[in-house]
Amino acid sequence: MAISRLGLFIFFVAFFPTSGLSKKHPRNIGNNVFTSFNEAFLPLFGNDHVIVQPDDPKSVQISLDRSSGSGFISKEFYIHGFFSASIKLPANYTAGVVATFYASNNIQYPDNHDEIDFEFLGNIKSKDWLLQTNVYGNGSTSKGREERYTLWFDPSQDFHTYSILWTSKSIIFYVDDVPIRETQRVEAMGGDYPAKPMSLFATIWDGSDWATSGGKYKVDYNFSPFVARYSDLELVGCTIDPTQKQPKCNFPVEQFAGLTKTDKTVMKNHRTKYMIYSYCYDKSRYPVPLPECVPWQW
């Protein structure tokens, strides 16, 4: 059957997500600058497994092997901002491996921390990595807000961009500049919405007890080291000294709060195709949906 060029174009536009930037996307501000690793970050643990690339100070790799996992943390604390990284994940058998990119203050507030995270969950051969996002506020870990998605590409073959926009009104997760999730702040959330200064983290570690098929498949260290590479690190927003109350903002973060109507349509289409779990649909956990599970999104 013959297919016209126009028909092919409509098929590709309809079936595959696009990376065209919305006018309201933070990257359109025009002065976003990728930062060097040593300028903005410090090793967090597994220091000898955190390696800055000698030919590219803006790129770093972290790894997991039998001796240790590893990770890094930002030097600054942020109260709202846009945080982004291009990430390439380990290939082959990665069951039980967890790689992350997230904002948290669990060190400063161990009993009532906030967190906004991307978690990449490894898998057995021939099965794709899964992407999990989550939001915690004020230690609300008993009310997990997890969502899981398949990806429309192999994240171990090339770098892809993962971004978090955190404002006083909403939190938006992007993959390759496509919005995949928006958590709107509603009054009924109370302290469940992240509101305290947070650091940025990236880690890789052994999550054998839960990460792949609920812990059925464990990390196989015969395939180690498991190496995750991070590049094009971007941290803009409002930095704050925990001893002070007035933040210093280098980015008009609040003007990007919320999604446009077009953005919401793109996000809804994406979620229909790729989301495999959302707490808002989980009636066994939440017979009454949590307050931010607004009708238009579900």
FIVO-259381 format. One record per residue (C-alpha): residue number from 1; residue in three letters; chain; x, y, z. Coordinates in steps of 0.001 Angstrom, whole numbers, plus 524288, in hexadecimal, padded with zeros to 5 digits. Last residue first. Layout:
N
<NUM; 'ALA'; 'A'; <X; Y; Z>>,
...
// end
This chain:
298
<298; 'TRP'; 'A'; <7EA65; 82D92; 8875F>>,
<297; 'GLN'; 'A'; <7F087; 83AE9; 88577>>,
<296; 'TRP'; 'A'; <7E3E3; 8424A; 88352>>,
<295; 'PRO'; 'A'; <7DDC1; 83C3C; 88F76>>,
<294; 'VAL'; 'A'; <7E79D; 8410D; 89994>>,
<293; 'CYS'; 'A'; <7EF40; 83741; 8A185>>,
<292; 'GLU'; 'A'; <7F49D; 8422A; 8AA41>>,
<291; 'PRO'; 'A'; <7EB5E; 83E88; 8B555>>,
<290; 'LEU'; 'A'; <7EFA6; 83073; 8B73B>>,
<289; 'PRO'; 'A'; <7E5F8; 826D1; 8B183>>,
<288; 'VAL'; 'A'; <7DC04; 820C4; 8BAE6>>,
<287; 'PRO'; 'A'; <7DDA5; 8120F; 8BAFC>>,
<286; 'TYR'; 'A'; <7EC4B; 81512; 8BB82>>,
<285; 'ARG'; 'A'; <7F4F2; 80923; 8BC92>>,
<284; 'SER'; 'A'; <7EB9E; 7FF0E; 8B6D6>>,
<283; 'LYS'; 'A'; <7E5CB; 809A1; 8AE1E>>,
<282; 'ASP'; 'A'; <7F292; 80B90; 8A6CC>>,
<281; 'TYR'; 'A'; <7EEB7; 814C0; 89BC5>>,
<280; 'CYS'; 'A'; <7F47A; 8210F; 8A1CF>>,
<279; 'TYR'; 'A'; <80056; 81942; 8A5FF>>,
<278; 'SER'; 'A'; <803E4; 817F8; 897B9>>,
<277; 'TYR'; 'A'; <808F4; 80C17; 89072>>,
<276; 'ILE'; 'A'; <80BDC; 80846; 8825D>>,
<275; 'MET'; 'A'; <80D78; 815C1; 87C37>>,
<274; 'TYR'; 'A'; <8124D; 814E0; 86E32>>,
<273; 'LYS'; 'A'; <8077F; 816BE; 86438>>,
<272; 'THR'; 'A'; <7FCD7; 81D9A; 86C06>>,
<271; 'ARG'; 'A'; <80710; 8255D; 87381>>,
<270; 'HIS'; 'A'; <80CDF; 82A89; 866ED>>,
<269; 'ASN'; 'A'; <7FFB0; 82EA8; 86193>>,
<268; 'LYS'; 'A'; <7FC67; 83599; 86E51>>,
<267; 'MET'; 'A'; <80994; 83C7C; 86E65>>,
<266; 'VAL'; 'A'; <8081A; 84186; 8607B>>,
<265; 'THR'; 'A'; <7FA5B; 84646; 8638D>>,
<264; 'LYS'; 'A'; <7FF02; 84CC5; 8700A>>,
<263; 'ASP'; 'A'; <809EE; 85398; 868C2>>,
<262; 'THR'; 'A'; <80024; 858E3; 85EE2>>,
<261; 'LYS'; 'A'; <7F796; 85E58; 869B4>>,
<260; 'THR'; 'A'; <80390; 864AE; 86FBA>>,
<259; 'LEU'; 'A'; <80A17; 85EC1; 87B86>>,
<258; 'GLY'; 'A'; <80BD3; 8641C; 88936>>,
<257; 'ALA'; 'A'; <8163A; 86C89; 88F8B>>,
<256; 'PHE'; 'A'; <81F96; 87223; 8856F>>,
<255; 'GLN'; 'A'; <81EBC; 8802E; 88A2A>>,
<254; 'GLU'; 'A'; <82210; 87B43; 897C1>>,
<253; 'VAL'; 'A'; <82FE7; 87758; 8940F>>,
<252; 'PRO'; 'A'; <834D0; 884B4; 8903C>>,
<251; 'PHE'; 'A'; <84303; 88007; 890D5>>,
<250; 'ASN'; 'A'; <84EDA; 884E0; 89848>>,
<249; 'CYS'; 'A'; <847E9; 8855F; 8A575>>,
<248; 'LYS'; 'A'; <84EBA; 887DB; 8B254>>,
<247; 'PRO'; 'A'; <84663; 88315; 8BDA7>>,
<246; 'GLN'; 'A'; <84343; 88B02; 8C9F4>>,
<245; 'LYS'; 'A'; <84146; 8831A; 8D65D>>,
<244; 'GLN'; 'A'; <84F28; 880BC; 8DAE9>>,
<243; 'THR'; 'A'; <855B2; 8759E; 8E255>>,
<242; 'PRO'; 'A'; <851B4; 86BBC; 8D7E7>>,
<241; 'ASP'; 'A'; <858D5; 87416; 8CDC2>>,
<240; 'ILE'; 'A'; <85004; 87529; 8C20C>>,
<239; 'THR'; 'A'; <8510B; 87350; 8B379>>,
<238; 'CYS'; 'A'; <84597; 87742; 8AB01>>,
<237; 'GLY'; 'A'; <84534; 871F1; 89D43>>,
<236; 'VAL'; 'A'; <84EA1; 86BE4; 893B2>>,
<235; 'LEU'; 'A'; <8557A; 85ECB; 8940D>>,
<234; 'GLU'; 'A'; <8593C; 858A8; 88713>>,
<233; 'LEU'; 'A'; <8621D; 84CF5; 88561>>,
<232; 'ASP'; 'A'; <86524; 84AC3; 87707>>,
<231; 'SER'; 'A'; <86AB9; 83D41; 879F4>>,
<230; 'TYR'; 'A'; <86843; 8315C; 8827A>>,
<229; 'ARG'; 'A'; <86D38; 82391; 87FDC>>,
<228; 'ALA'; 'A'; <8686D; 8176E; 886DD>>,
<227; 'VAL'; 'A'; <871C6; 80BDA; 887F6>>,
<226; 'PHE'; 'A'; <86E64; 7FE4B; 88CEE>>,
<225; 'PRO'; 'A'; <87B55; 7F7C5; 88FD0>>,
<224; 'SER'; 'A'; <876D9; 7ED4D; 88FB6>>,
<223; 'PHE'; 'A'; <870A7; 7E25B; 887A5>>,
<222; 'ASN'; 'A'; <87582; 7D76F; 8907C>>,
<221; 'TYR'; 'A'; <86FED; 7DFF0; 89B51>>,
<220; 'ASP'; 'A'; <8625D; 7DAA3; 898C0>>,
<219; 'VAL'; 'A'; <858EB; 7E3F0; 89F8E>>,
<218; 'LYS'; 'A'; <84C8C; 7DCD1; 8A36B>>,
<217; 'TYR'; 'A'; <8403C; 7D8AF; 89C24>>,
<216; 'LYS'; 'A'; <833E2; 7D59E; 8A3D5>>,
<215; 'GLY'; 'A'; <83544; 7E22C; 8ABC3>>,
<214; 'GLY'; 'A'; <82802; 7E7FF; 8A85B>>,
<213; 'SER'; 'A'; <8299A; 7E500; 899ED>>,
<212; 'THR'; 'A'; <8365E; 7ECAF; 899A7>>,
<211; 'ALA'; 'A'; <838EB; 7F766; 8A3B4>>,
<210; 'TRP'; 'A'; <8347D; 7F128; 8B07A>>,
<209; 'ASP'; 'A'; <83E8A; 7E970; 8B86A>>,
<208; 'SER'; 'A'; <84924; 7EA61; 8AE1E>>,
<207; 'GLY'; 'A'; <84A1B; 7F92B; 8AF34>>,
<206; 'ASP'; 'A'; <858F1; 7F9BE; 8AE50>>,
<205; 'TRP'; 'A'; <85DAA; 8078C; 8ABDF>>,
<204; 'ILE'; 'A'; <85FCD; 812A5; 8A24F>>,
<203; 'THR'; 'A'; <85E89; 820C2; 8A6AD>>,
<202; 'ALA'; 'A'; <85BDB; 82E94; 8A1FB>>,
<201; 'PHE'; 'A'; <8582E; 83941; 8AB82>>,
<200; 'LEU'; 'A'; <85380; 84753; 8AB98>>,
<199; 'SER'; 'A'; <85215; 84E47; 8B8B1>>,
<198; 'MET'; 'A'; <84547; 852EF; 8BE7D>>,
<197; 'PRO'; 'A'; <83FA8; 85ECF; 8C552>>,
<196; 'LYS'; 'A'; <83246; 85C3C; 8CB74>>,
<195; 'ALA'; 'A'; <8250C; 85CA4; 8C48B>>,
<194; 'PRO'; 'A'; <8224F; 84F39; 8BEDE>>,
<193; 'TYR'; 'A'; <81364; 84D6B; 8BEA1>>,
<192; 'ASP'; 'A'; <80EC8; 843B5; 8C8F1>>,
<191; 'GLY'; 'A'; <80E9E; 84ED9; 8D2CB>>,
<190; 'GLY'; 'A'; <80091; 85258; 8CF84>>,
<189; 'MET'; 'A'; <7FBDA; 84A58; 8C400>>,
<188; 'ALA'; 'A'; <7EE12; 84FC4; 8C5CD>>,
<187; 'GLU'; 'A'; <7F2A3; 85D1D; 8C13A>>,
<186; 'VAL'; 'A'; <7F61B; 8582A; 8B3C0>>,
<185; 'ARG'; 'A'; <80397; 85828; 8ADC1>>,
<184; 'GLN'; 'A'; <8034A; 8529A; 8A01F>>,
<183; 'THR'; 'A'; <80B27; 84676; 89D2E>>,
<182; 'GLU'; 'A'; <80E2B; 84625; 88EAD>>,
<181; 'ARG'; 'A'; <8133F; 83A1C; 887A4>>,
<180; 'ILE'; 'A'; <818C9; 83627; 87A72>>,
<179; 'PRO'; 'A'; <81C6A; 8436A; 874CE>>,
<178; 'VAL'; 'A'; <824A9; 84168; 8687D>>,
<177; 'ASP'; 'A'; <831A8; 848A7; 8696E>>,
<176; 'ASP'; 'A'; <83971; 83C36; 866D3>>,
<175; 'VAL'; 'A'; <83277; 8369E; 872B0>>,
<174; 'TYR'; 'A'; <82BE0; 84105; 87B04>>,
<173; 'PHE'; 'A'; <82668; 840DA; 888EA>>,
<172; 'ILE'; 'A'; <81E3D; 84C5B; 88D80>>,
<171; 'ILE'; 'A'; <81C2C; 850BB; 89B89>>,
<170; 'SER'; 'A'; <811DC; 85B0E; 89E57>>,
<169; 'LYS'; 'A'; <80E2D; 8676E; 8A577>>,
<168; 'SER'; 'A'; <819F6; 86B6F; 8ADAA>>,
<167; 'THR'; 'A'; <822C7; 8672A; 8A295>>,
<166; 'TRP'; 'A'; <82A7E; 85ADF; 89F7B>>,
<165; 'LEU'; 'A'; <82E04; 857E1; 8915B>>,
<164; 'ILE'; 'A'; <834CE; 84ABC; 8904B>>,
<163; 'SER'; 'A'; <83C36; 84622; 8844C>>,
<162; 'TYR'; 'A'; <840D9; 83991; 87DE1>>,
<161; 'THR'; 'A'; <84880; 83A77; 8712B>>,
<160; 'HIS'; 'A'; <84CA7; 82EA5; 8695C>>,
<159; 'PHE'; 'A'; <85A65; 829B8; 866AC>>,
<158; 'ASP'; 'A'; <85C04; 81DED; 85DD6>>,
<157; 'GLN'; 'A'; <85B09; 80F27; 85D5A>>,
<156; 'SER'; 'A'; <8579F; 80C51; 86B92>>,
<155; 'PRO'; 'A'; <84B1D; 8145A; 86BA7>>,
<154; 'ASP'; 'A'; <8452D; 80BCC; 860DF>>,
<153; 'PHE'; 'A'; <83A0E; 813F8; 85B5C>>,
<152; 'TRP'; 'A'; <82B58; 815AD; 85D11>>,
<151; 'LEU'; 'A'; <82C7F; 81407; 86BBA>>,
<150; 'THR'; 'A'; <823BC; 80BDE; 87476>>,
<149; 'TYR'; 'A'; <81D90; 81342; 87F8E>>,
<148; 'ARG'; 'A'; <81B97; 81275; 88E34>>,
<147; 'GLU'; 'A'; <814BB; 81BCC; 89782>>,
<146; 'GLU'; 'A'; <816D9; 81C9A; 8A610>>,
<145; 'ARG'; 'A'; <80FDC; 825C8; 8AF56>>,
<144; 'GLY'; 'A'; <81306; 81EA4; 8BBDA>>,
<143; 'LYS'; 'A'; <80A5F; 821FC; 8C755>>,
<142; 'SER'; 'A'; <811A8; 81B71; 8D27E>>,
<141; 'THR'; 'A'; <81DAD; 822FB; 8CE0E>>,
<140; 'SER'; 'A'; <81760; 82FDF; 8D1FE>>,
<139; 'GLY'; 'A'; <823F5; 834C0; 8D848>>,
<138; 'ASN'; 'A'; <820AF; 84319; 8D67D>>,
<137; 'GLY'; 'A'; <81DEE; 841B0; 8C808>>,
<136; 'TYR'; 'A'; <82076; 83638; 8BF19>>,
<135; 'VAL'; 'A'; <81F96; 83571; 8B044>>,
<134; 'ASN'; 'A'; <822CE; 829C6; 8A7B3>>,
<133; 'THR'; 'A'; <826AC; 82655; 899DC>>,
<132; 'GLN'; 'A'; <829E7; 818BD; 894EF>>,
<131; 'LEU'; 'A'; <83015; 81561; 887D7>>,
<130; 'LEU'; 'A'; <83100; 80737; 883C2>>,
<129; 'TRP'; 'A'; <83CCA; 80186; 87CAD>>,
<128; 'ASP'; 'A'; <83903; 7F8EA; 87167>>,
<127; 'LYS'; 'A'; <83887; 7EA1B; 870F0>>,
<126; 'SER'; 'A'; <840BA; 7E21A; 8676B>>,
<125; 'LYS'; 'A'; <84A58; 7DEFD; 87257>>,
<124; 'ILE'; 'A'; <8451B; 7E0B8; 88021>>,
<123; 'ASN'; 'A'; <841A8; 7EE11; 88569>>,
<122; 'GLY'; 'A'; <846A3; 7FA66; 88BBB>>,
<121; 'LEU'; 'A'; <83E0A; 80478; 8926C>>,
<120; 'PHE'; 'A'; <840E3; 812BA; 88F86>>,
<119; 'GLU'; 'A'; <83C56; 81BAA; 89A77>>,
<118; 'PHE'; 'A'; <838EF; 829D2; 897BA>>,
<117; 'ASP'; 'A'; <83618; 83131; 8A417>>,
<116; 'ILE'; 'A'; <82FEA; 83C32; 8ABA6>>,
<115; 'GLU'; 'A'; <83252; 83B32; 8BA51>>,
<114; 'ASP'; 'A'; <82EC7; 841FA; 8C6FA>>,
<113; 'HIS'; 'A'; <83386; 83D82; 8D45A>>,
<112; 'ASN'; 'A'; <82C36; 83C6E; 8E120>>,
<111; 'ASP'; 'A'; <833D9; 83320; 8E9C9>>,
<110; 'PRO'; 'A'; <8413B; 833F3; 8E355>>,
<109; 'TYR'; 'A'; <84049; 842C2; 8E158>>,
<108; 'GLN'; 'A'; <84E00; 847B4; 8DE0C>>,
<107; 'ILE'; 'A'; <852B9; 83B0B; 8D7D1>>,
<106; 'ASN'; 'A'; <8456D; 8380A; 8D1CB>>,
<105; 'ASN'; 'A'; <8452F; 84525; 8CAD7>>,
<104; 'SER'; 'A'; <8422C; 84011; 8BD36>>,
<103; 'ALA'; 'A'; <842E0; 842E9; 8AEAC>>,
<102; 'TYR'; 'A'; <8447C; 837A6; 8A521>>,
<101; 'PHE'; 'A'; <84C17; 8308C; 89A96>>,
<100; 'THR'; 'A'; <84CCA; 821EC; 89CDA>>,
<99; 'ALA'; 'A'; <85269; 814DC; 898AB>>,
<98; 'VAL'; 'A'; <84D1C; 8083A; 89E73>>,
<97; 'VAL'; 'A'; <852CC; 7FAF7; 89AE7>>,
<96; 'GLY'; 'A'; <84ADC; 7EF0A; 89EC7>>,
<95; 'ALA'; 'A'; <84ADB; 7E95E; 8910C>>,
<94; 'THR'; 'A'; <854FB; 7EFF1; 88845>>,
<93; 'TYR'; 'A'; <85832; 7E567; 87E45>>,
<92; 'ASN'; 'A'; <85CF4; 7EC55; 871EF>>,
<91; 'ALA'; 'A'; <85F28; 7FB0C; 87220>>,
<90; 'PRO'; 'A'; <861FF; 80524; 87CA6>>,
<89; 'LEU'; 'A'; <85AD7; 81238; 87B98>>,
<88; 'LYS'; 'A'; <85E1D; 81E71; 873D6>>,
<87; 'ILE'; 'A'; <85991; 82B1F; 87A23>>,
<86; 'SER'; 'A'; <85816; 83928; 8759C>>,
<85; 'ALA'; 'A'; <85535; 8412D; 8819D>>,
<84; 'SER'; 'A'; <84B54; 84B6C; 885EF>>,
<83; 'PHE'; 'A'; <84734; 85363; 89199>>,
<82; 'PHE'; 'A'; <83E37; 85F27; 890A0>>,
<81; 'GLY'; 'A'; <83BE4; 8666D; 89D4F>>,
<80; 'HIS'; 'A'; <834D9; 86774; 8AA3F>>,
<79; 'ILE'; 'A'; <83B55; 8694E; 8B79D>>,
<78; 'TYR'; 'A'; <848F3; 86481; 8B487>>,
<77; 'PHE'; 'A'; <85459; 86053; 8BD06>>,
<76; 'GLU'; 'A'; <861EF; 8618F; 8B743>>,
<75; 'LYS'; 'A'; <86DAC; 8587A; 8B66A>>,
<74; 'SER'; 'A'; <865E5; 84E86; 8AEA9>>,
<73; 'ILE'; 'A'; <86719; 84019; 8B20A>>,
<72; 'PHE'; 'A'; <86DDF; 8346A; 8ABF2>>,
<71; 'GLY'; 'A'; <86C2C; 825B9; 8ABAF>>,
<70; 'SER'; 'A'; <87249; 8186C; 8ACE5>>,
<69; 'GLY'; 'A'; <86FE0; 809E0; 8AE95>>,
<68; 'SER'; 'A'; <87A03; 8018F; 8B529>>,
<67; 'SER'; 'A'; <88300; 7F5B7; 8B59D>>,
<66; 'ARG'; 'A'; <87BA8; 7EC0E; 8AD1F>>,
<65; 'ASP'; 'A'; <879C5; 7F625; 8A26E>>,
<64; 'LEU'; 'A'; <871A9; 80268; 8A03C>>,
<63; 'SER'; 'A'; <875F9; 80E12; 89842>>,
<62; 'ILE'; 'A'; <875B2; 81CB6; 896B7>>,
<61; 'GLN'; 'A'; <879FF; 82422; 88AA3>>,
<60; 'VAL'; 'A'; <87C08; 832AB; 8891A>>,
<59; 'SER'; 'A'; <87ABA; 83CA1; 87E3E>>,
<58; 'LYS'; 'A'; <87C01; 84B6B; 87EA8>>,
<57; 'PRO'; 'A'; <88ABF; 84A9A; 8806F>>,
<56; 'ASP'; 'A'; <88BC4; 84471; 872DB>>,
<55; 'ASP'; 'A'; <898E0; 83EF0; 86E71>>,
<54; 'PRO'; 'A'; <89C96; 839F9; 87BF9>>,
<53; 'GLN'; 'A'; <88F0C; 83412; 87E7E>>,
<52; 'VAL'; 'A'; <88BE9; 835C7; 88CDB>>,
<51; 'ILE'; 'A'; <88C12; 828A4; 893C4>>,
<50; 'VAL'; 'A'; <88393; 82520; 89F7E>>,
<49; 'HIS'; 'A'; <886CC; 816D9; 8A2B7>>,
<48; 'ASP'; 'A'; <892B0; 81AC0; 8AADC>>,
<47; 'ASN'; 'A'; <88990; 82312; 8B331>>,
<46; 'GLY'; 'A'; <8801A; 81819; 8B657>>,
<45; 'PHE'; 'A'; <877D6; 82206; 8BD9B>>,
<44; 'LEU'; 'A'; <87336; 83006; 8BBBD>>,
<43; 'PRO'; 'A'; <87D16; 83551; 8B1F9>>,
<42; 'LEU'; 'A'; <87BD0; 84426; 8B0D5>>,
<41; 'PHE'; 'A'; <87452; 84C7D; 8A72E>>,
<40; 'ALA'; 'A'; <8730D; 85A25; 8A144>>,
<39; 'GLU'; 'A'; <8803E; 85EC9; 89C99>>,
<38; 'ASN'; 'A'; <88694; 85168; 89CA8>>,
<37; 'PHE'; 'A'; <87C46; 84C11; 8935E>>,
<36; 'SER'; 'A'; <87CEB; 8570B; 88983>>,
<35; 'THR'; 'A'; <8703C; 85E40; 8876C>>,
<34; 'PHE'; 'A'; <86765; 85EEE; 87BA1>>,
<33; 'VAL'; 'A'; <8625F; 86CAA; 87996>>,
<32; 'ASN'; 'A'; <85456; 87109; 877C2>>,
<31; 'ASN'; 'A'; <853E8; 87ED4; 87280>>,
<30; 'GLY'; 'A'; <8493E; 87DD0; 86828>>,
<29; 'ILE'; 'A'; <83CEF; 87DA2; 87068>>,
<28; 'ASN'; 'A'; <837D4; 8739E; 866C3>>,
<27; 'ARG'; 'A'; <83DF0; 8688E; 86E89>>,
<26; 'PRO'; 'A'; <833A5; 86A79; 87913>>,
<25; 'HIS'; 'A'; <82896; 865ED; 87003>>,
<24; 'LYS'; 'A'; <81D56; 86F9B; 86EE5>>,
<23; 'LYS'; 'A'; <81EA4; 87170; 8603D>>,
<22; 'SER'; 'A'; <81E15; 862AA; 85F6C>>,
<21; 'LEU'; 'A'; <82A52; 85C3D; 85A6E>>,
<20; 'GLY'; 'A'; <829AE; 8529C; 84F40>>,
<19; 'SER'; 'A'; <82E28; 84569; 8543B>>,
<18; 'THR'; 'A'; <8238C; 83D93; 84DA7>>,
<17; 'PRO'; 'A'; <81D57; 8311F; 8525A>>,
<16; 'PHE'; 'A'; <81B63; 8269C; 847FD>>,
<15; 'PHE'; 'A'; <80E6A; 82131; 84371>>,
<14; 'ALA'; 'A'; <806A7; 82CF8; 83EF3>>,
<13; 'VAL'; 'A'; <811DF; 83462; 838C7>>,
<12; 'PHE'; 'A'; <816F6; 8281A; 83247>>,
<11; 'PHE'; 'A'; <809AF; 8243A; 82CDE>>,
<10; 'ILE'; 'A'; <80676; 831F7; 82818>>,
<9; 'PHE'; 'A'; <81362; 83292; 820B4>>,
<8; 'LEU'; 'A'; <81141; 8252D; 81AC2>>,
<7; 'GLY'; 'A'; <803C1; 8292C; 81606>>,
<6; 'LEU'; 'A'; <80915; 835B7; 81040>>,
<5; 'ARG'; 'A'; <8136E; 82E06; 80913>>,
<4; 'SER'; 'A'; <808AE; 82582; 8037B>>,
<3; 'ILE'; 'A'; <8075B; 81733; 806DA>>,
<2; 'ALA'; 'A'; <805C4; 80D21; 7FC2D>>,
<1; 'MET'; 'A'; <80000; 80000; 80000>>,
// end
